[in-house]
Amino acid sequence: MIIESSVSSLLSVLLSFVGVSSVAEGSAIYVPSLGHRFVVTLSCVDIVGIGLWTFMFVFAVWAYSSFSEVPISRRKYTALSVSAFTIFFFANVSRMFVEIFYVANVGASYVSYLAHWQAFEEQVGMGIMLTTFAVSLLVFHFFLGKPGISLPIILKKRVKSPSD
């Protein structure tokens, strides 16, 4: 409940920055222009999903470092896991922000969008999480990888030698 209240307060502040009037009421966000309360929930499914994205990211980093022969210690993997979990947690918060922002901008016709809310929520969530995953891998590649390695060895273009 404390985390959900903090997230709803953060979302209310972010919505205010982009011009959507909102009030945080515990774990809910009230948007006066819609006359609707959005309940912020952080369920077990959300935590498992964030953990799964974190696992996939660390696995991709492990595969990259194995193919590129970039050694990474267990301590660095642990730090990478904690930071990836935090990044994906805030990506999940940004998903909630985008959903509320979109519905608030649709205005009075939001009822028709809420009828298809499940599909809308899944599409927005997957898009934001995949984007976060890709950007995180690019950041890892550019800042933590070996400077001479551009792609994993198995993906490099074969260079023809003069004897070929």
C-alpha positions in Angstrom: 0.0 0.0 0.0 2.9 2.4 0.8 4.5 1.7 -2.6 1.2 2.2 -4.4 0.6 5.5 -2.6 4.0 6.7 -3.5 3.5 5.7 -7.2 0.1 7.4 -7.3 1.7 10.6 -5.9 4.5 10.4 -8.5 2.0 9.8 -11.3 -0.1 12.8 -10.1 2.9 15.1 -10.2 3.9 13.8 -13.6 0.4 14.3 -15.0 0.4 17.8 -13.6 3.6 18.6 -15.4 2.0 17.6 -18.8 -1.2 19.6 -18.1 -3.6 16.9 -16.8 -5.2 18.1 -13.6 -5.1 15.2 -11.1 -5.1 14.5 -7.4 -3.5 11.6 -5.6 -5.9 10.0 -3.1 -4.0 7.2 -1.4 -3.5 4.5 -4.1 -5.9 6.2 -6.5 -5.6 9.1 -8.9 -8.6 11.3 -9.4 -8.8 13.1 -12.8 -11.4 15.9 -12.4 -11.7 16.5 -16.2 -12.9 12.9 -16.6 -14.6 12.5 -13.2 -12.9 9.2 -12.9 -10.5 7.6 -10.4 -7.7 5.4 -11.6 -6.6 2.8 -9.1 -2.8 2.2 -9.0 -2.1 -1.4 -8.2 1.2 -3.2 -8.1 0.1 -6.8 -8.0 2.1 -10.0 -7.8 1.8 -10.3 -11.6 3.4 -6.9 -12.1 6.3 -7.9 -9.8 6.7 -11.2 -11.6 6.7 -9.5 -14.9 9.3 -7.0 -13.9 11.4 -9.9 -12.5 11.0 -11.7 -15.8 12.1 -8.7 -17.9 15.1 -8.3 -15.5 16.0 -12.0 -16.0 15.7 -11.7 -19.8 17.9 -8.6 -19.7 20.6 -10.1 -17.6 20.5 -13.3 -19.7 21.0 -11.2 -22.9 23.9 -9.4 -21.2 25.4 -12.8 -20.2 25.0 -14.1 -23.8 26.6 -10.9 -25.1 29.5 -11.0 -22.7 30.1 -14.7 -23.4 30.1 -14.3 -27.2 32.2 -11.1 -27.0 34.6 -12.5 -24.4 33.9 -9.6 -22.1 34.4 -10.9 -18.6 31.8 -9.8 -16.0 32.1 -10.6 -12.3 29.3 -11.9 -10.1 29.3 -8.6 -8.3 28.7 -6.7 -11.5 25.9 -9.1 -12.5 24.3 -8.5 -9.1 24.5 -4.7 -9.5 23.2 -5.1 -13.1 20.3 -7.1 -11.9 19.3 -4.6 -9.2 19.6 -1.7 -11.5 17.7 -3.5 -14.3 14.9 -4.3 -11.8 14.7 -0.6 -10.8 14.7 0.5 -14.5 11.9 -1.9 -15.4 10.0 -0.9 -12.2 10.0 2.7 -13.4 9.2 1.6 -16.9 6.1 0.0 -15.4 5.3 3.3 -13.7 5.7 5.1 -17.0 3.2 2.6 -18.5 0.6 3.7 -16.0 1.4 7.3 -16.8 1.0 6.8 -20.5 -2.3 5.0 -20.0 -3.8 7.7 -17.8 -2.4 10.5 -20.0 -3.9 8.9 -23.1 -7.4 8.4 -21.6 -7.3 12.0 -20.2 -6.6 13.4 -23.6 -9.3 11.4 -25.3 -11.8 13.2 -23.1 -15.5 12.5 -22.9 -15.3 9.5 -25.3 -13.1 7.6 -22.9 -15.9 5.2 -22.1 -15.5 3.5 -25.4 -11.7 3.1 -24.8 -12.3 1.7 -21.3 -14.4 -1.1 -22.8 -11.3 -2.3 -24.6 -9.0 -1.4 -21.7 -7.4 -4.9 -21.3 -6.1 -5.0 -24.9 -5.0 -1.3 -24.7 -3.1 -1.9 -21.4 -1.3 -4.9 -22.8 -0.2 -3.1 -26.0 1.1 -0.1 -24.1 2.8 -2.2 -21.5 4.6 -4.4 -24.1 5.7 -1.4 -26.1 7.1 0.4 -23.2 8.8 -2.7 -21.7 10.3 -3.8 -25.1 11.6 -0.2 -25.7 13.1 -0.2 -22.2 14.7 -3.6 -22.9 16.2 -2.4 -26.2 17.5 0.9 -24.9 19.0 -0.9 -21.8 20.9 -3.3 -24.1 22.1 -0.4 -26.2 23.3 1.4 -23.2 25.1 -1.7 -21.9 26.7 -2.2 -25.4 28.0 1.3 -25.7 29.1 2.0 -22.1 30.1 -1.4 -20.6 31.3 -3.4 -23.6 34.8 -3.7 -25.0 35.5 -0.7 -27.2 36.7 -2.9 -30.1 33.7 -5.2 -30.1 30.8 -3.9 -32.2 28.6 -7.1 -32.3 28.9 -10.5 -30.8 31.3 -12.7 -32.7 28.6 -14.9 -34.3 26.8 -11.9 -35.7 29.8 -10.3 -37.3 30.0 -10.0 -41.0 32.6 -12.4 -42.5 35.5 -10.5 -44.0 37.0 -12.2 -47.0 40.7 -12.8 -46.9 42.9 -12.4 -50.0 43.2 -16.2 -50.3 39.4 -16.6 -50.7 
